[in-house]
């Protein structure tokens, strides 16, 4: 009977501590992370078709093609469980994605040397899909950062911060801009 009374007295305390809201916000961060991975996976799925199309026109560009294939392989091996997100994991994930972005940029520059490739409808369609996917990646990364900020703010506010620590709710890291992104590229004519 004493335990029942104790439980009944504790229910208002725990219901007002924000635990359920912390769980909801943490789940929102995890779900948004899954969406970020989803759009990155979409990009990785487009790459084999893009490489195959380029290979048909520019087979002697094997070094660039190989760099793209290797970068894609590294990206698909770099996965993070949403429950263990931390700044180090995000940096590792971002570094792999940045490597793929760099290799893709080199691949897309090849088209300038091959007018037949540039005119190929399949290549143009894949390039358009890749551009759209890059936009989706930017949108989902922003949504992830917004969701993580909302969660982080909530668990840092008083009195939530006391309960967050008690129940192991840790802050989530953010995506950061690529190094050098703060300065515009120099364009010369």
Secondary structure, 3 states (H helix, E strand, C coil): CHHHHHHHHHHHHHHCCCHHHHHHHHHHHHHHHHHHHHHHHHHHHHHHHHHHHHHHHCCCCHHHHHHHHHHHHHHHHCCCCHHHCCHHHHHHHHHHHHHHHHHHHHHHHHHHHCHHHHHCHHHHHHHHHHHHHHHHHHHHHHHHHHHHHHHHHHHHCCCHHHHHHHCCCCCCCCCCCCCCCCCCCCCCC
